[in-house]
Every structure is written in C-alpha cells, then in structure tokens.
Amino acid sequence: MQKVRCAAYDYNLKKWDELDVSAHLKVYPCCAYQGYYELNEWDDKRFKKLPVHWNDLTQHSMEEIKATMETILNVKNFESGKAPNRCKLICGIGNDERHTPGRDHKL
C-alpha cells in the first residue's frame, strides 16, 4: 500500500497547515483537491458517503468541515496506505516524482 506524506498537513504541529476555500465557499484540504473537485464529483467512496454539502461554509462551520474531513484525511490513513487515491497521486511517497514537496521537506 502506498503511503502519503501530505504537503498540506503540518506533521510537527499535528494540524492542517493549509486549507483552500473556493469562490463558492467550499473548503478543501489543498489546492489539488480544490482544482479537481470544483470541476468533478467526489470519486472516493468515503467522500461519496458524506452529505452532499459537507464542505460548504454556508452550511457548516470551519471546525465542522475540518472534523468531517479528518475522518478520511488523517495521519493514520496516510501512513497505513489507506489515504484516498487523489492523495496518493499528488503526495504519495511511492511516486517516481512527487508533485508537491512535503510540509517539512522530509520523507
């Protein structure tokens, strides 16, 4: 299973270092998620099970959105290889060339 070193998560502070908010007030964990999911439906079955507007700031607080997001995007899933495929594609350690640097630039 491919592990992930998320570029948007601060492993030292144990919190999300960056979150992207779209012009439509949707919250995403990173620019890669925003760039893809603003134009496409969620393709991971775990995200598909969430309510349609789970990441919408007009319907939920930032704290609620982060808590929901972290049920899927978390260090345990990153390190066990159970991260969503989009994470593996963008920040997967097993890639020949990572698309983004790690937050603390250590792998």
NORLINFEN-V191981 format. One record per residue. N is the residue number from 1. RES is the residue in one letter. PHI is phi in degrees with one decimal (none if undefined). PSI is psi in degrees with one decimal (999 if undefined). D_FIRST is the distance of its C-alpha to the first C-alpha in whole Angstrom. Layout:
N_RES_PHI_PSI_D_FIRST + N_RES_PHI_PSI_D_FIRST
This chain:
1_M_none_136.1_0 + 2_Q_-80.8_126.7_4 + 3_K_-84.8_160.8_6 + 4_V_-126.2_139.6_10 + 5_R_-117.4_91.6_13 + 6_C_-63.6_128.7_15 + 7_A_-77.8_-16.9_19 + 8_A_-97.7_-3.4_21 + 9_Y_-106.0_133.6_20 + 10_D_-91.9_105.3_22 + 11_Y_-71.3_-27.0_20 + 12_N_-72.9_-43.8_24 + 13_L_-89.0_-9.0_26 + 14_K_56.9_52.0_23 + 15_K_-159.3_164.7_24 + 16_W_-69.2_124.9_23 + 17_D_-87.2_-30.1_25 + 18_E_-137.4_140.1_26 + 19_L_-134.3_143.2_26 + 20_D_-104.3_135.1_27 + 21_V_-116.8_123.6_30 + 22_S_-78.6_169.8_31 + 23_A_-62.8_-20.3_35 + 24_H_-92.2_11.0_34 + 25_L_62.9_34.8_34 + 26_K_-99.0_137.1_30 + 27_V_-99.2_133.4_28 + 28_Y_-129.8_153.4_24 + 29_P_-70.3_-21.4_22 + 30_C_-163.6_172.4_22 + 31_C_-66.4_-29.6_24 + 32_A_-65.9_-40.6_21 + 33_Y_-67.9_-45.6_21 + 34_Q_-61.3_-47.6_25 + 35_G_-59.2_-35.0_25 + 36_Y_-86.5_-51.1_23 + 37_Y_-82.1_-8.4_24 + 38_E_-70.1_-25.7_28 + 39_L_-108.8_-15.2_28 + 40_N_-130.0_157.1_25 + 41_E_-73.8_156.2_25 + 42_W_-60.7_128.8_21 + 43_D_-106.6_-3.2_19 + 44_D_-94.3_131.2_16 + 45_K_-59.8_-29.1_18 + 46_R_-68.8_-39.4_17 + 47_F_-71.5_-34.2_20 + 48_K_-63.9_-26.3_22 + 49_K_-77.5_-15.4_23 + 50_L_-76.5_156.5_24 + 51_P_-56.3_148.1_28 + 52_V_-52.2_-41.7_29 + 53_H_-104.0_32.6_30 + 54_W_-58.7_-28.9_28 + 55_N_-107.5_22.0_28 + 56_D_-95.9_116.9_31 + 57_L_-68.1_-16.1_33 + 58_T_-79.4_-11.9_37 + 59_Q_-118.8_-19.0_35 + 60_H_-139.6_155.1_33 + 61_S_-77.0_162.0_34 + 62_M_-59.9_-38.3_31 + 63_E_-63.5_-41.6_30 + 64_E_-64.8_-42.7_30 + 65_I_-64.4_-45.3_27 + 66_K_-61.8_-42.3_25 + 67_A_-62.1_-41.9_25 + 68_T_-65.3_-46.6_24 + 69_M_-58.6_-41.1_21 + 70_E_-72.1_-10.8_20 + 71_T_-69.1_-23.3_19 + 72_I_-110.3_-45.9_16 + 73_L_-98.7_95.8_16 + 74_N_-147.9_162.5_16 + 75_V_-59.5_-39.3_14 + 76_K_-57.0_-47.1_13 + 77_N_-68.9_-36.4_11 + 78_F_-62.0_-44.7_10 + 79_E_-80.4_-22.2_9 + 80_S_-91.4_-6.0_7 + 81_G_85.5_10.2_5 + 82_K_-99.9_16.8_7 + 83_A_-71.2_156.0_10 + 84_P_-58.6_153.5_11 + 85_N_-57.5_-34.2_11 + 86_R_-61.5_-39.7_14 + 87_C_-64.1_-42.8_13 + 88_K_-64.3_-38.9_10 + 89_L_-65.2_-45.4_13 + 90_I_-85.2_-45.4_15 + 91_C_-121.3_13.8_14 + 92_G_-65.5_132.9_10 + 93_I_-67.8_-28.9_11 + 94_G_-77.4_-4.8_9 + 95_N_-67.7_148.2_12 + 96_D_-62.6_-39.3_15 + 97_E_-137.0_117.0_17 + 98_R_-71.7_144.3_16 + 99_H_-82.7_-19.2_19 + 100_T_-138.3_150.9_20 + 101_P_-77.1_153.9_20 + 102_G_-68.5_155.2_19 + 103_R_-54.7_-46.3_21 + 104_D_-102.0_13.0_23 + 105_H_58.5_24.3_22 + 106_K_-117.4_140.5_20 + 107_L_-113.6_999_16
